[in-house]
Amino acid sequence: MTTIHTPRLILRDFAEHDAADLLAYLSNPIPSCFAGDKITSIDEALTKIAKRQKVGDYIAVCLKDSDKLIGEIFFIKEEPDTYSVGWNFNEHFHGKGYASESARAFIDFLFTEQDARRIYTYVEVDNTASQKLCERLGFRQEGHFVEFISFIKNADGTPKYEDTLQYAILKKEWIANNDAAS
């Protein structure tokens, strides 16, 4: 992947020296959708990093001044020109605009450098911070899926199904939103 620079951040491929920082936020994932990514050791973090390096669908989000890993953006390309995106950040860096800054830069990269036509994301209904981020980025809510998916189990061992919202934006909407902001 091409390295992307923003005023405060660097978006780059994962590196082995990111292991401790990755462990910091994947050892206790806040949104339940990341429960399957939970890790408990540096060795597990190194295994995740090796997979992220091989597959290339995760991007490390790091502070520009220290190269400290604070989160990640992930994506899937669906042929021919649609991408699904998502993000996960260390809770100690929430509320500082890093998710917005990095997502905006990455989405712009997909539209301008990768010729994406449409980008969408899924957000659970209890994840209001990600919903607000989608709205700040200009995404529109396209759907509300009732009991769409289960990431965790109830106390009795049955799946706990969650409602999920789908947000999306088209390249022409992204361009119009950014032209209006200029």
N, C-alpha and C positions, 0 to 999 in steps of 0.2 A: 504494500500500500504506500501511496505517497504520504509523506509527513505533512500535516496541516498545522499551521501556526495561527493562533489567535492572540489578542493582546496579553492574555494571562496564561494561556495553555498551549500545550503541544499534544496533538493527536498522532500517535505512532503505533507501530507494531509492539506487541508485548516482548519483554526481555526477561531473562532469568532473574535479574536484580529487582524485579517487581514482585517477587514471591511474598515477601513479608507484608507489603501493602495490599496485595490481593487477598491474602489470608485475613487481614484486618477487616475487610468488609464482607467477604464470603463466609466467614466463620459464624456470623450472626445476621443473615440476610433479613432486611426489614420487610419488604413486600413478600407475600407468600409465593409469588410467582418465581422467586429465586431460591425457594427451599431445596429444589433439586440440585442446585449448584453449591450447596453448603459443603465446606471443607473444614478440617480440624487440625491440619499440620502443614508445615512448610513443604514436605514431600508431596502432599496432595496439591498444593499451590503450584509447585514446579510441574507436576503432571498436567494441570489445567493450562499452564502457560505453554507447555510443549504442544498441546492440542490446538490452542489458539494460534500459535505460530504456524502450525502445519496447515490448518484449514483456512485461516485468514479471514474469518468472519467476525472477529472481535478486534476492537481498536482501543488501545490504552489511552486514557485521558490523564495527562500529567501536568503538574504545575510547571510553568515555563522557567521560573527562577531556580527550582531545585530538582526537576525531573521526578518528583514524587508522584506515584500513581495514586489518583483519587477516585477513579471510576473507570467505566468502560461504556463504549457504544458497540452494539452488535447489529448485524444486518444479514438479510438473505435476499439474493437477487432471484426474482421470478421472471423468466423469459417472457417477452423480450426486453421490457423496459420498466418493470415495477420492482420496488424494493420494500421490504418490511424492515423496520428499524426499531430499536429499543435502547434503553440505557439503564445503568445501575451505578450508583455512587455511594461511596463511604459516607455514612450518616454524619460524620464530623465535618463534612464539607457541604452539607445541605444548606440551602438558604443564602448562598453567596453568589448565585448566578452562574456557577460553573456548568451545570447541566444545560442551561439555556445557551450559553456561549459555545459550548462544544457541539451541541446538537445543531445549532444554527449553522456552524461552519461545516459540519459533516453533511447536512442536508443540502447546503449550497454546493458542496463538492459533488454530491451525487447528481444534482441537476445540471451543473455546468461542465463537469469533467467526465462523468459516466453516462451522460445523456439519459438520465432517468426521466420518465414521463409522469410517474405516479409513485408516491411514497405513502405507506400507511403504518400504523402501529396499533397494538392492543394495549389497553390499560384496564386494570381491575377497578371496579366502582369505588372501592375504599382507598384507592391511591389518588387522592385529590391533588397532590403536588404534581404528579405526572399529567393529570388532566389539565391543570392550569398551564403547565409547560407546553402541551400540545396547542392550547388556545393561543398562548403568546407567540408560538411559531407560525400561527395562521392556519393550523389544521382545522378541519371541520369534523364534527362527530357524524359518522355515517351509520353507526349501528349500536344497538344495545342487545347483547346476547345474554339471555337469562340462563343461569346455572350452566354456563358454557364450559367450564374446565375445573378440574380439581388439582391442586398442588399439594394439599395437606389433608390430613384425616381428622375427623371428629374424635371426641374422647372415646366413643364406642368402636372406633376403627373403621367406620364407614367414610367414604370420600366426602370432603367438604367442598361442595360446588360453589363457584363464585360467578357473579355476573361480571361480564367484560364489555368494555366499550371499544369500538373501533373508530379511530381518527384517521383522516387522510388529507393529502394535499396534492394537487396537480402542478406540474411545472409552470403552466401559464398562470396559476394562482400565486405561486411563489414569486414569480417575476413581477406580477402586478402588485403584490403586497410590498415587495422590496422597492419597486419604483415609487410607490406612494409614500414610503417611509423616507425616501431620499430628499 
